Each structure stands twice: as structure tokens, then as C-alpha cells.
Amino acid sequence: MMTELTMAQATAKYDRGFAIELGFEFLEWGPEHAVIGMQVRDKHLNLAGIIHGGILASLLDIAGSAAGAYCPWPDRIRKVMTLSMTTTYTGQAGLGHIRAVARRRAGGRRIFNSSVDIFGEGDHLLAMGEGTFRFRSGSEDLEGVPFERG
């Protein structure tokens, strides 16, 4: 039986590795869209005191893949790999809250494309990009595969 996925349950699906180091959380997640937020901390800044471009690219990658890989069951997940990604940096930010807004734009059963905009406080556009993603075997359908906790 399917229940509605809470944002805490969505964030818990990313409970290991680099995702934990980033420290993001899902703000919205549904079929064909995802919004993730993150509090920028000192560890996310480059030597100039602004958010490192690699952090923005990572958020773009995560949000873009999530936009096409929604799975409403807390105990299941749809696994995706990135095939290509473009990132354009348009602004700068230091400490504060940022959010990545992603939308699945096109695709088929195994491969899809997403567009992502990343905003700083005051809806200041920091980066935008697109990604092409492929489902891992077994993750093509909405029910995905069993989620194994880390």
C-alpha cells in the first residue's frame, strides 16, 4: 500500500556519503519536479568566501536526477546515473540558504532530461543547468527497488 512520502522521508533516502556532507533537504518532491534546499556553511565556501561551484554543480546533479526519479514509497527508491550535465554560473553567494528547483523536461523509459535553477536568498539566480540521466536496472518503473538504509 502506498502512503504519501513526507519530505523527511525523501531526505532520508539520501542518508549516506557525499549527500550527508552537503547537508541538503527536500522541500518538495513529486512526479517530474524536485526542490531541495541547503544552508550554506563555511565548509561550502571557496577561498574567496563564496559558495564553491562544485557545491552548486552537485546540487544541480542531485535535484535534476530527483526530478525524474520520484518514488512515493518510503521503503523504495529509483536509482539513477548521470550521463551528461551542463552548468552555467550566473551569480555568487556566501553563507545563507539556497535552493535548487528542478523539472523533468523530456525522456523515455530509461533516459530523461531535467532543467535546474539554483537560487540564493531573495531569489537571486546563482546557477542554471541541464542534465541527462539514465535509470539503473529495476528503477524504470515508479515503484523502483527496495531501499536499503545506510
SULBELZI-V878680 format. One record per residue. PHI is phi in radians with two decimals (none if undefined). Layout:
{{PHI} {PHI}}
This chain:
{{none} {-1.54} {-2.06} {-1.24} {-1.34} {-1.44} {-1.20} {-1.14} {-1.17} {-1.09} {-1.09} {-1.12} {-1.20} {-1.97} {-1.71} {-2.59} {1.00} {-1.06} {-1.02} {-1.18} {-1.09} {-1.13} {1.39} {-1.52} {-2.49} {-1.33} {-1.78} {-2.61} {-2.77} {-2.74} {-0.98} {1.26} {-2.72} {-2.66} {-2.28} {-2.10} {-2.14} {-2.67} {-1.53} {-1.31} {-2.03} {-0.91} {-1.16} {-1.62} {-1.61} {-1.57} {-1.17} {-1.50} {1.46} {-2.03} {-1.02} {-1.18} {-1.03} {-1.16} {-1.16} {-1.10} {-1.11} {-1.13} {-1.12} {-1.06} {-1.10} {-1.16} {-1.14} {-1.10} {-1.22} {-1.14} {-1.03} {-1.78} {-2.17} {-1.04} {-2.43} {-1.34} {-1.60} {-1.07} {-1.73} {-2.36} {-2.59} {-1.90} {-1.61} {-2.36} {-2.13} {-1.49} {-1.66} {-2.74} {-2.72} {-2.08} {-2.35} {-2.10} {-1.57} {-2.14} {-2.79} {-2.25} {-2.66} {-1.86} {-1.13} {2.45} {-1.75} {-2.20} {-2.52} {-1.90} {-1.97} {-2.11} {-2.41} {-1.23} {-1.88} {-2.83} {2.58} {-2.15} {-1.21} {-1.94} {-2.20} {-2.52} {-2.13} {-2.32} {-1.98} {-2.39} {-2.06} {-2.01} {-2.03} {-1.62} {-1.10} {1.30} {1.01} {-1.33} {-1.23} {-1.73} {-2.80} {-2.52} {-3.03} {-2.39} {-2.41} {-2.03} {-2.26} {-2.23} {-1.22} {-1.32} {-0.94} {1.61} {-1.79} {-1.16} {-1.60} {-0.92} {-1.31} {0.98} {-2.21} {-1.02} {-1.56} {-1.80} {-1.19} {-1.40}}
